[in-house]
């Protein structure tokens, strides 16, 4: 199974603080982005309402097929669409929900699928696990 590699970029333009989070399905389930937001607030004085977020290109629900094990472990059925005995997981939708739950409502998401557009983006699934690179960069 390939890693979906959802890049979530956070910025607080008032405090001039940024964070980059790599949130695959396990990180999304664990709400890892909320940890980054908490650290921005605790360590740099950011306020949740000042933080803006961007979700970069990743494998989308159209191509991110997972098994019953991921469905059961993730535990949030509204992020899945059944497909036979498999499920299509929408990590963009799930990460937006994680951000909103943390109090970050200004979210811009790229809905380009790295699997569908493998000629433009690296896709771990398309290359069947061959090493490749993509980068998500944020700076003030």
Beta strands, then each sheet from edge to edge (+ up, - down):
strand 1: 7-12
strand 2: 17-22
strand 3: 51-55
strand 4: 65-66
strand 5: 80-83
strand 6: 86-89
strand 7: 106-109
sheet 1: 2+ 1- 3+ 7+
sheet 2: 4+ 6- 5+
end
